Amino acid sequence: MIARNQLGAVVLAGGKAQRSGGVIASQTPVEGRTVIERQLTILKPKVGEVEISVSAPAPWSRVPTILDNHDDVGPLAGIEAALRYASREWILIVGGDQAWLVPDAIDLLVARAGDPFDAVAVRIAYATPTPLFAIYHRRCAKQAAARIAKGQHDAAGLLTDEGLTVRWVEDYELESVDPERASLRKLER
């Protein structure tokens, strides 16, 4: 288990909002608050610092931003930038469209994180990793960068194809604290 001051959270909010008519997912209202406001309410008590990874300056952000410098790479670019530039040793990565984070689910990941593992992530049906609700050690930045350099932009492959030592949280374990897997659910746009 890692200590709160070792853990940061980075929300990936770097998409171009093409599917949503230019509305950035993290700025979308959900039940009276924007997604990012909902996320900050859950994340701030759990981590030492929250940052946002973006692909362009974000004047709307109330927390520090990390600029990813890869065009058309997708979430892996945000993960790579987060791991390279984030202020903490361990980084909880969440998508900017994950509006329903469950505190107990975050606690489950944190309880499983730490050396000798490089990452802790949820796996669905013992096969499908969830790279956008996972904790990575910043030492994984070089594998993420190498993956981008090879043109392999699938973020899940960072967990499965790059030799990382991953501690898996199986879907049924997540369901014990998050029965509907709400933490993994993304906005429908």
C-alpha positions in Angstrom: 0.0 0.0 0.0 1.2 3.5 -0.8 0.9 6.6 1.3 -1.4 9.5 0.3 1.5 11.8 -0.2 3.1 9.4 -2.7 0.0 9.3 -4.8 -1.2 11.9 -7.3 -4.2 11.7 -9.6 -4.2 12.8 -13.2 -7.4 13.3 -15.1 -7.0 12.9 -18.8 -8.9 15.8 -20.4 -6.9 16.1 -23.6 -9.4 15.0 -26.2 -10.4 17.2 -29.1 -14.2 16.8 -28.2 -15.0 15.8 -31.8 -17.7 13.3 -30.8 -19.4 15.9 -28.6 -19.6 18.9 -30.9 -16.7 20.7 -29.2 -17.8 20.2 -25.6 -14.9 18.9 -23.5 -16.0 15.8 -21.5 -14.7 17.0 -18.2 -16.7 20.2 -18.6 -20.0 18.3 -19.3 -22.7 18.9 -16.6 -23.8 15.7 -14.8 -26.4 15.9 -12.1 -25.8 19.6 -11.4 -22.0 19.7 -11.5 -19.3 19.3 -14.2 -17.5 16.0 -14.5 -14.3 17.6 -13.3 -16.0 19.1 -10.3 -17.4 15.6 -9.4 -14.0 14.0 -9.9 -12.2 16.6 -7.8 -14.6 16.1 -4.9 -13.8 12.4 -4.9 -10.1 12.6 -5.7 -8.8 15.4 -3.5 -9.2 13.6 -0.2 -7.6 10.4 -1.6 -4.4 11.8 -3.1 -1.6 14.3 -2.5 -2.3 16.3 -5.6 -4.7 16.3 -8.6 -3.5 17.4 -12.0 -5.1 17.4 -15.4 -3.4 16.2 -18.6 -4.5 18.3 -21.7 -3.5 18.6 -25.3 -4.0 22.4 -25.3 -3.9 25.1 -22.6 -6.9 24.8 -20.3 -7.9 28.1 -18.9 -10.9 26.5 -17.3 -8.8 24.3 -15.0 -8.7 25.0 -11.3 -5.8 22.5 -10.8 -2.3 22.3 -12.3 -2.2 21.0 -15.9 0.2 18.8 -17.7 0.5 19.3 -21.5 0.8 16.2 -23.6 2.7 16.8 -26.8 1.5 13.9 -29.1 -1.2 14.6 -31.7 -3.7 11.9 -32.6 -2.4 9.3 -30.1 -5.4 9.2 -27.7 -5.3 8.4 -24.0 -1.8 6.9 -24.1 -0.4 10.4 -24.8 -2.1 11.7 -21.6 -0.8 8.7 -19.7 2.7 9.2 -21.0 2.7 12.9 -20.1 1.2 12.2 -16.7 3.9 9.7 -15.9 6.7 11.9 -17.2 5.6 15.2 -15.6 3.3 14.4 -12.6 4.4 15.6 -9.2 4.1 12.3 -7.4 5.8 8.9 -7.5 2.5 7.0 -8.1 -0.2 8.3 -10.4 -3.9 7.3 -10.4 -5.1 7.8 -14.0 -8.7 8.5 -14.7 -10.5 9.5 -17.9 -12.0 13.0 -18.2 -15.3 11.4 -19.0 -15.5 9.1 -15.9 -18.1 11.0 -13.9 -19.0 8.4 -11.3 -15.8 7.6 -9.4 -16.5 5.5 -6.2 -14.2 6.3 -3.2 -14.1 2.7 -2.1 -12.9 1.6 -5.6 -10.1 4.1 -5.4 -9.2 2.7 -1.9 -9.1 -0.8 -3.3 -6.6 0.2 -6.0 -4.5 2.1 -3.5 -4.4 -0.8 -1.1 -3.0 -3.0 -3.9 -0.5 -0.5 -5.2 3.2 -0.4 -4.3 6.5 -2.1 -5.0 7.4 -4.5 -6.5 4.5 -3.7 -8.9 4.7 -1.1 -11.7 1.0 -0.7 -11.9 -2.4 -1.8 -10.4 -5.4 -2.0 -12.7 -8.8 -3.5 -13.0 -9.2 -6.4 -15.4 -12.6 -7.5 -16.8 -13.2 -11.3 -17.3 -9.5 -12.0 -16.6 -8.6 -10.6 -20.0 -9.5 -6.9 -20.6 -7.4 -4.3 -18.8 -8.8 -0.9 -17.9 -5.9 1.6 -18.4 -8.0 4.6 -17.4 -8.8 3.6 -13.9 -5.4 2.4 -12.8 -2.4 3.4 -10.7 1.0 3.5 -12.4 4.5 4.2 -11.0 6.2 7.0 -12.9 9.0 4.6 -13.9 6.4 3.4 -16.5 6.9 6.6 -18.5 9.6 5.2 -20.7 7.5 2.2 -21.7 4.6 4.5 -22.6 6.9 6.7 -24.6 8.4 3.7 -26.4 4.9 2.4 -27.2 4.0 5.8 -28.8 7.3 5.8 -30.7 6.5 2.4 -32.2 3.1 3.7 -33.3 1.3 1.4 -30.9 -1.3 3.8 -29.4 -3.5 1.3 -27.6 -3.4 2.3 -23.9 -4.4 -1.1 -22.7 -1.2 -2.5 -24.3 0.9 -0.5 -21.9 -0.5 -2.9 -19.2 -0.3 -6.1 -21.2 2.5 -5.8 -23.8 5.3 -3.7 -22.3 6.7 -6.0 -19.6 5.1 -4.1 -16.7 4.6 -6.0 -13.4 0.9 -5.4 -13.0 -1.1 -6.3 -9.9 -4.6 -7.1 -11.2 -7.8 -6.3 -9.5 -10.4 -8.6 -11.0 -13.8 -7.3 -11.9 -15.5 -9.3 -9.2 -13.2 -7.7 -6.6 -14.1 -4.2 -7.9 -17.8 -5.2 -7.7 -17.4 -5.9 -4.0 -17.0 -2.2 -3.4 -18.5 -0.7 -6.6 -21.3 -3.2 -7.5 -22.3 -1.4 -10.8 -18.6 -0.7 -11.8 -19.6 3.0 -11.8 -15.9 4.0 -11.6 -15.3 2.6 -15.0 -18.4 4.0 -16.7 -17.9 6.8 -19.2 -20.2 9.5 -20.4 -22.4 8.6 -23.3 -22.0 11.4 -25.9 
